[in-house]
Amino acid sequence: MILVTGATGHVGCAVVSRVVSSGHEVAALVRNAEAAQKHLPRKTTLRVADYENAPALKTAFTGIDGLVLISSDGDVDAIMRHHANAIAAAVAAGVGHITFTSIVDVAQSSPFYYAPAYRDAEHRLASCGVPSTILRCGLYSDFILDTWLAPASGELALPAGQGLVAPVSRADVAAAVAAVAARPDASRALYAITGDRAMSFDEIVVAYADATARPLRYRPCSPGDYLASASARLVDPWPRVFTSLCASIAEGRYASTSSDFATLTGRQPESVRDFLNRVAPGEPAHD
Ligand SMILES: NC(=O)c1ccc[n+]([C@@H]2O[C@H](COP(=O)([O-])OP(=O)(O)OC[C@H]3O[C@@H](n4cnc5c(N)ncnc54)[C@H](OP(=O)(O)O)[C@@H]3O)[C@@H](O)[C@H]2O)c1
């Protein structure tokens, strides 16, 4: 039995569908069973727990062979606690293998707000005694579209300098996660899941304009200017999250590409152009 956390979310839901299709028995960890039934394939077994509730997590993980831990969201302390609780509960429940979605940018020197939380989870996995596979994911194409491209009007101003990114769609992240979860014995301990080409934001806005007929140009701006404008629109911690993410991009921390996606799935990841052409122009991606 494979249990997928974050199963009402975009990535988790897609992982559940893929693992069901591969013929494995699947359970979905959710917070609200009634709401979850609308998202998930019919007859998906539901286990109910919040990452904040350690005893409920242990009960939810009982009898599970493989845990797919989709990273949590929120402020950095909460995320660290959520991952720690889930890993400790998996150990206590005797889970046989853990698959975890991390990020490519976990270095101690990273300016990214979330880097310490992912580094902490990776350390916990390495020392918990349960075999694990970590997928360090690049920026989601969907995130770039929903957070930066679609809301922009004529100009996209980011403090990312001339940094490159190798975006990967949430659908492809789910495909890679499902491939590992279905065959944990054949999986390595660490994979990098990125797009196959590093692109500048100048190239990305051209691809967006071609897909949507909405002209957009990229303008590198200062971190201070971006933080001020984001703080006027968004609640904490998001202005700090996005400003520090751009600092990390500017330092080249999202520029590397990996062939690990193809190794796991036997195909190339969807390009940013194909992704933008697939999703409805200007609409949030639904995967
Ligand atoms: N690499 C990137 O570019 C990038 C961008 C954005 C996010 N991420 C990370 O990737 C993860 C998956 O992305 P996504 O698009 O699938 O996210 P999503 O759609 O927001 O899904 C998040 C999932 O986490 C669950 N969750 C949140 N807090 C929880 C808690 N306290 N206890 C139990 N479950 C909880 C949510 O459950 P409910 O439905 O109950 O809220 C939901 O199922 C995110 O959580 C985030 O860590 C990466």
The ligand as a MOL file (V3000), in Angstrom:
LIG
                    3D

  0  0  0     0  0            999 V3000
M  V30 BEGIN CTAB
M  V30 COUNTS 48 52 0 0 0
M  V30 BEGIN ATOM
M  V30 1 N 9.0690 23.8850 -6.9810 0
M  V30 2 C 8.1510 24.8330 -7.0600 0
M  V30 3 O 8.1480 25.6870 -7.9650 0
M  V30 4 C 7.0510 24.8810 -6.0390 0
M  V30 5 C 6.0960 25.8940 -6.1310 0
M  V30 6 C 5.0590 25.8940 -5.1900 0
M  V30 7 C 4.9890 24.9060 -4.2050 0
M  V30 8 N 5.9480 23.9430 -4.1650 0 CHG=1
M  V30 9 C 5.9110 22.8620 -3.1570 0
M  V30 10 O 5.3140 21.7300 -3.7890 0
M  V30 11 C 4.2350 21.2210 -2.9690 0
M  V30 12 C 3.1700 20.5990 -3.8520 0
M  V30 13 O 2.7040 21.5870 -4.7700 0
M  V30 14 P 1.1560 21.6610 -5.1150 0
M  V30 15 O 1.0190 22.6170 -6.2360 0
M  V30 16 O 0.5840 20.2780 -5.2330 0 CHG=-1
M  V30 17 O 0.5920 22.3320 -3.7620 0
M  V30 18 P -0.9550 22.5090 -3.3350 0
M  V30 19 O -1.8400 22.2890 -4.5090 0
M  V30 20 O -1.0310 23.7950 -2.5930 0
M  V30 21 O -1.1900 21.2820 -2.3220 0
M  V30 22 C -0.6790 21.3140 -1.0240 0
M  V30 23 C -1.2180 20.0950 -0.2910 0
M  V30 24 O -0.6470 20.0760 1.0280 0
M  V30 25 C -1.7220 19.8220 1.9430 0
M  V30 26 N -1.4240 20.4220 3.2460 0
M  V30 27 C -1.0870 21.7040 3.5080 0
M  V30 28 N -0.9360 21.8810 4.8310 0
M  V30 29 C -1.1970 20.6780 5.4140 0
M  V30 30 C -1.2290 20.2210 6.7470 0
M  V30 31 N -0.9700 21.0560 7.7850 0
M  V30 32 N -1.5270 18.9250 6.9890 0
M  V30 33 C -1.8010 18.0710 5.9660 0
M  V30 34 N -1.8050 18.4500 4.6650 0
M  V30 35 C -1.5120 19.7370 4.3980 0
M  V30 36 C -2.9320 20.4950 1.3190 0
M  V30 37 O -4.1120 19.9700 1.9050 0
M  V30 38 P -5.5010 20.8270 1.9810 0
M  V30 39 O -6.1990 20.5990 0.6530 0
M  V30 40 O -6.2060 20.2620 3.1440 0
M  V30 41 O -5.1200 22.2940 2.1730 0
M  V30 42 C -2.7460 20.0870 -0.1360 0
M  V30 43 O -3.2150 18.7790 -0.3380 0
M  V30 44 C 3.7860 22.4510 -2.1660 0
M  V30 45 O 3.1410 22.0510 -0.9690 0
M  V30 46 C 5.0980 23.1570 -1.9150 0
M  V30 47 O 5.7770 22.5690 -0.8230 0
M  V30 48 C 6.9730 23.9010 -5.0550 0
M  V30 END ATOM
M  V30 BEGIN BOND
M  V30 1 1 1 2
M  V30 2 2 2 3
M  V30 3 1 2 4
M  V30 4 1 4 5
M  V30 5 2 4 48
M  V30 6 2 5 6
M  V30 7 1 6 7
M  V30 8 2 7 8
M  V30 9 1 8 9
M  V30 10 1 8 48
M  V30 11 1 9 10
M  V30 12 1 9 46
M  V30 13 1 10 11
M  V30 14 1 11 12
M  V30 15 1 11 44
M  V30 16 1 12 13
M  V30 17 1 13 14
M  V30 18 2 14 15
M  V30 19 1 14 16
M  V30 20 1 14 17
M  V30 21 1 17 18
M  V30 22 2 18 19
M  V30 23 1 18 20
M  V30 24 1 18 21
M  V30 25 1 21 22
M  V30 26 1 22 23
M  V30 27 1 23 24
M  V30 28 1 23 42
M  V30 29 1 24 25
M  V30 30 1 25 26
M  V30 31 1 25 36
M  V30 32 1 26 27
M  V30 33 1 26 35
M  V30 34 2 27 28
M  V30 35 1 28 29
M  V30 36 1 29 30
M  V30 37 2 29 35
M  V30 38 1 30 31
M  V30 39 2 30 32
M  V30 40 1 32 33
M  V30 41 2 33 34
M  V30 42 1 34 35
M  V30 43 1 36 37
M  V30 44 1 36 42
M  V30 45 1 37 38
M  V30 46 2 38 39
M  V30 47 1 38 40
M  V30 48 1 38 41
M  V30 49 1 42 43
M  V30 50 1 44 45
M  V30 51 1 44 46
M  V30 52 1 46 47
M  V30 END BOND
M  V30 END CTAB
M  END
